[in-house]
Amino acid sequence: MPSTLFGVVAGLASALSFGSADFSGGLAARRSGAMAVAAAVQLVGFVALLVGLAIYRPAVPEAAALWIAVAAGVAGGTGLAALYQGLAIGAMGLVAALSALGSVLIPAVVSALTGTPLTPLQLGGVVLAGVAAAAAGGSSREGVSRAALMLAALAALAFGSWYVLLDLGADAGDPLWILVVSRGTAALLLGSILAFRGGGVALRGGGLLVILAGLLDLAGNIGFVTASGAIPVGLAAALSGLYPLVTMILARVVIGESLPRLGVAAVGMAIAAVALISIG
């Protein structure tokens, strides 16, 4: 298979994995609670990454890089808990699409503030992201939960921060170690909050969905890394950023969820904004 085609297939596989992970996690959150599911999903990913760490045994980074990874874990854990709570109470496709905006929008803005100007395509994506957010807000008057949209916004902010911090940490130390510490911190944070609140750890029949979500999320990361090694990283990110479509389709087919027209338009514009910012 030619390398370009292989990269495109890997990018689409990443989108399929991420979208399926969000749907599985959101469905589990409706049964067992967002915090319990988010903590369990992070734990599944943490264990899988520990296996990779034991196999490859990279050098331990400096303390500064590890502290950046801890900060990334706090952001990532917060984002996942907000995302799953939003998926549990709102329209899955719309919540996933809005949360995805943060993953590309915030790093692009940070990059611009630190000396790398936004390209015309990225500027167009930023404008489109704003229109998508406005459309999502308008759809709340047509049956979409305003609380779910607020949680999606929090998830977008947290995920964008996670990407920025992860990039800083990977520049300062081995990326696998940064991922392990980040996931471990997120699992510990969410587990501690759950214990402090007196929340139970029983997943009430959602255990398989949680394991599936954790493994699919990890597969999405692997797919993206594989794609970015074969095709330009912007194209890989744009393909991977299609994952909200997968979440929306699964929600429609499996549980019969539908969106108002303005909500569907918001999903489309959000995905287009992700593509423009990534390619730009």
Secondary structure as the mmCIF struct_conf table of DSSP 4:
data_model
#
loop_
_struct_conf.conf_type_id
_struct_conf.id
_struct_conf.beg_label_comp_id
_struct_conf.beg_label_asym_id
_struct_conf.beg_label_seq_id
_struct_conf.end_label_comp_id
_struct_conf.end_label_asym_id
_struct_conf.end_label_seq_id
HELX_RH_AL_P HELX_RH_AL_P1 SER A 3 SER A 32
HELX_RH_AL_P HELX_RH_AL_P2 ALA A 34 TYR A 56
HELX_LH_PP_P HELX_LH_PP_P1 PRO A 58 GLU A 62
HELX_RH_AL_P HELX_RH_AL_P3 ALA A 63 ILE A 89
BEND BEND1 GLY A 90 GLY A 90
HELX_RH_AL_P HELX_RH_AL_P4 MET A 92 LEU A 113
TURN_TY1_P TURN_TY1_P1 THR A 114 GLY A 115
HELX_LH_PP_P HELX_LH_PP_P2 PRO A 117 THR A 119
HELX_RH_AL_P HELX_RH_AL_P5 PRO A 120 SER A 139
HELX_RH_3T_P HELX_RH_3T_P1 SER A 140 GLU A 142
TURN_TY1_P TURN_TY1_P2 GLY A 143 GLY A 143
HELX_RH_AL_P HELX_RH_AL_P6 ARG A 146 ALA A 172
BEND BEND2 GLY A 173 GLY A 173
HELX_RH_AL_P HELX_RH_AL_P7 PRO A 175 PHE A 196
TURN_TY1_P TURN_TY1_P3 ARG A 197 GLY A 198
TURN_TY1_P TURN_TY1_P4 ARG A 204 GLY A 205
HELX_RH_AL_P HELX_RH_AL_P8 GLY A 207 ALA A 230
BEND BEND3 ILE A 231 ILE A 231
HELX_RH_AL_P HELX_RH_AL_P9 VAL A 233 SER A 240
TURN_TY1_P TURN_TY1_P5 GLY A 241 LEU A 242
HELX_RH_AL_P HELX_RH_AL_P10 TYR A 243 ILE A 255
HELX_RH_AL_P HELX_RH_AL_P11 ARG A 261 ILE A 279
#
